[in-house]
Amino acid sequence: MNIQDFRFRCTEGKIKWSMHSASRILQRGITRDDVICCIMNGEIIEEYPDFWINPACLIFGYSVENRVIHVVAGIDEYIHIVTAYYPNMDKFEDDLNR
């Protein structure tokens, strides 16, 4: 799995947002621009090859306002946004991605 594949689909606008993911992201105060910013500037920190919605991964990056953000997304010809959240900083090491 390659972050460049996600970035390419972003630039083409090939992103699918489920109703569930869109509502959860909104509840968390995360915008679609935040998710796109994370994908365009972030890095894959975990891969889920057998995820229920295509191969998927956890992307670590930053929101538009430079907050640490995680995005879980599947990929095929589209990016399928599963969820996005601001991680609990107590659970991560100093580099914020482990």
C-alpha angles and dihedrals in degrees: 000000000000130000088217089067089056092047092050092053090047092055089050091049091241097149126130120201118195117216089246095051092045093052094045092049091049091050089054094051093248120139130210087248089057090054092047091047090053092051095045095049105022139085136235109252101171134022127209105193094173097043117145093247106050121291107326140183146192113249121202117204146114134284124235087269091051097255119145109258137177124211124192111202141162124216139209121124084329136037109246110204109216098174145320129209145164103254123236101257092208089069098054134077123240093278089060095225103079 
